Structure formats: structure tokens, C-alpha cells
Amino acid sequence: VDDEVIGTEKLMIVMMDATLADGKSAALLALGVIALLLLLYFRGPRGLLALVPLAVGTLLMLGLMFVFQMKYNYMNLIATPIILGIGIDDGVHALHRYTEQPGNGVERVSNSFRFVGKAILLTSLTTMIGFGRVGFYEMRGMSSFGGVLLMGVGTCFIATVFVLPATIRVFLRERVEENG
């Protein structure tokens, strides 16, 4: 739209640009607050391990968006808090279960994920099915919203199940070496 033009179209473009800019700032602020709360709740840097599924899942989601030639737009911005919430939930539940699980080493990691894995799978699947259905809408914005949510929640789940246990194991090994 030409800079000289005024009206509803111009107002909408200005509002969307401002929302995208503010949305990115809000997401970064939320991530900072989440990290602080994790540090407090888990009483130390171990709590930051709960961010691993969110970080890896988000990177995978952005990679899939690139592969499918999806652009980050106004509707996708609305999906960000939902992906943040589900991605961090999975990591927190898994890490919390790990801290409560007796035992040591691989057995402790395996047992904790065996118990919490089903719950994480069900919450992720129901969210993916519910929002993934929106991906089939004819309206491109809503379709993009549903597709991004489907990918984001799915990749956060995959990262929780495959990457977080390995990260916990590596973190454990480092702690054992420090203490031994």
C-alpha cells in the first residue's frame, strides 16, 4: 500500500505490523519469565532442562515451516502462546516426574518417562487433533494457524520424548563426574 494512501487497509497493515513486533517482544518476555519460574521451582539450573523440548520443538517447527514454505504471519503469531504453553508443559511434567522418580541413571530416566509419557502423548494428541482440524479451513489465515499449531505441538512432543531424556542423561553424567 502506498504511503500516501489512508483508510482501513492502511490502518490494518499498521496494526498488523505493530502486533507482529509487539508479539515477538511479548514472546521473549514470556520466555524470560518462564525461565525464571523454572529456576525457582526446580531450585537451580536443572529447571532450565524443561526448556529443551520447547527450544528444539520450536526449531523443528520453524524448519518445517521453511520446508512447507509457510510464512510467519499475524495468524501464526496467535499460535505462539499456545505452542509456548504446551511445549513448556511437556518439559515441566517430564522433568518433575524425573525428580520424583527413585533410582539412578538410565533406569530413573526410563521409569520417569514411562509413567509421564502417556499423559504427555494424550495432551499433545488432543491439542494437535483439535487445532490441526483448523488447518483444513478454506480461509488461508486460519489454515496457516492450524498447520503451525499442529507442527509446533507435534515437534515439542517429539522433542520431549526423544531429546529431553538424552539431555537429562548427559546432564546427569556431568553431575556425577563433578561429584565423583
C-alpha positions in Angstrom: 0.0 0.0 0.0 1.3 3.4 -1.0 2.4 5.6 2.0 0.1 8.4 0.7 -3.0 6.2 1.0 -5.1 6.4 4.1 -8.1 4.3 5.2 -9.0 0.9 6.6 -6.4 -1.0 4.6 -3.6 1.2 5.7 -4.8 1.0 9.3 -4.9 -2.8 9.2 -1.4 -3.0 7.8 -0.1 -0.7 10.5 -1.9 -2.6 13.2 -0.6 -6.0 12.0 3.0 -4.8 11.8 2.7 -3.4 15.3 1.1 -6.6 16.6 3.9 -8.7 15.0 6.6 -6.5 16.5 4.9 -6.5 19.9 4.1 -10.2 19.8 7.8 -11.1 19.3 8.7 -8.9 22.3 5.9 -10.4 24.4 7.0 -14.0 23.5 10.6 -13.2 24.5 9.4 -11.6 27.8 7.2 -14.7 28.5 10.2 -16.9 27.8 12.3 -15.0 30.3 9.6 -15.2 32.9 9.1 -18.9 32.3 12.9 -19.5 32.6 12.9 -17.5 35.9 10.0 -19.6 37.3 11.7 -22.8 36.2 14.8 -21.8 38.1 12.8 -21.0 41.2 10.6 -24.1 41.1 13.3 -26.6 40.4 15.7 -24.7 42.7 18.5 -24.2 40.3 19.7 -24.6 36.7 18.3 -28.1 36.4 14.9 -26.5 35.8 16.2 -25.0 32.5 16.2 -28.5 31.1 12.4 -28.2 30.8 13.1 -25.6 28.1 14.8 -28.1 25.9 11.7 -29.6 24.3 10.3 -26.1 23.7 13.6 -24.9 22.1 14.1 -28.0 20.0 10.4 -28.3 19.1 10.3 -24.6 18.0 13.4 -25.0 15.8 11.9 -28.1 14.2 8.6 -26.3 13.7 10.4 -23.4 12.0 12.3 -25.8 9.8 9.1 -27.5 8.8 7.6 -24.1 8.1 10.5 -23.4 5.8 10.2 -26.7 4.1 6.4 -26.2 3.5 7.0 -22.6 2.5 4.9 -21.2 5.3 5.5 -17.6 6.3 5.3 -16.3 9.9 2.2 -14.0 9.8 -0.4 -12.4 12.0 -2.4 -15.6 12.5 0.7 -17.7 13.3 1.5 -15.2 16.0 -1.7 -16.1 17.8 -0.4 -19.7 17.8 2.8 -18.8 19.6 1.4 -18.6 23.2 -0.3 -22.0 22.7 2.9 -23.6 21.5 4.8 -22.0 24.3 2.3 -23.3 26.9 2.1 -26.9 25.6 5.9 -27.1 24.8 6.8 -26.0 28.3 4.1 -28.1 29.9 5.5 -31.3 28.4 9.0 -30.5 29.6 7.9 -29.5 33.1 5.8 -32.6 33.6 8.6 -34.9 32.4 11.3 -33.2 34.4 9.1 -33.0 37.5 8.4 -36.8 37.2 12.1 -37.4 36.8 12.9 -35.5 40.0 10.3 -37.6 41.9 11.4 -40.9 40.5 13.7 -43.0 42.7 16.7 -44.8 41.3 19.7 -43.7 39.3 20.9 -43.2 35.8 19.2 -44.7 32.8 16.7 -46.6 34.9 15.5 -43.4 36.5 15.1 -41.6 33.2 13.3 -44.6 31.6 10.9 -45.1 34.5 10.0 -41.4 34.7 9.2 -41.2 31.0 7.3 -44.5 31.1 4.9 -43.0 33.6 4.5 -39.5 32.3 4.8 -40.3 28.6 1.2 -41.5 28.2 -0.2 -38.3 29.7 2.1 -36.1 27.5 1.1 -38.1 24.4 -2.6 -37.7 25.1 -2.5 -34.0 25.8 -0.4 -33.4 22.8 -2.5 -35.5 20.5 -5.8 -33.9 21.6 -4.3 -30.5 21.1 -2.9 -31.5 17.7 -6.2 -33.0 16.6 -8.3 -30.1 17.8 -6.2 -27.3 16.3 -4.9 -29.4 13.4 -8.5 -29.6 12.1 -8.4 -25.9 11.7 -5.6 -26.5 9.2 -8.2 -27.7 6.7 -10.2 -24.5 6.7 -10.5 -22.7 3.4 -9.5 -19.4 4.9 -5.7 -19.2 4.4 -5.0 -17.4 7.7 -6.9 -19.9 9.8 -5.5 -22.8 7.8 -1.9 -21.5 8.5 -2.8 -21.1 12.2 -3.9 -24.7 12.4 -1.0 -26.0 10.5 1.5 -24.2 12.6 -0.1 -25.4 15.8 -0.2 -28.9 14.6 3.5 -28.8 13.7 4.5 -26.9 16.8 2.8 -29.1 19.4 3.9 -32.2 17.5 7.5 -31.2 17.4 7.5 -30.2 21.0 6.1 -33.6 21.9 8.8 -35.4 19.8 11.5 -33.3 21.4 10.1 -34.1 24.9 10.1 -37.8 24.2 13.4 -38.1 22.3 15.6 -35.1 23.1 14.8 -34.4 26.8 15.7 -37.9 28.1 19.1 -37.7 26.3 19.7 -34.2 27.6 18.8 -35.3 31.2 21.2 -38.3 30.8 24.0 -36.0 29.6 23.3 -33.6 32.4 23.3 -36.4 34.9 26.6 -37.7 33.7 28.2 -34.3 34.1 26.8 -34.0 37.7 28.2 -37.5 38.5 31.6 -36.5 37.2 31.6 -33.3 39.2 30.7 -35.2 42.4 33.0 -38.2 41.7 
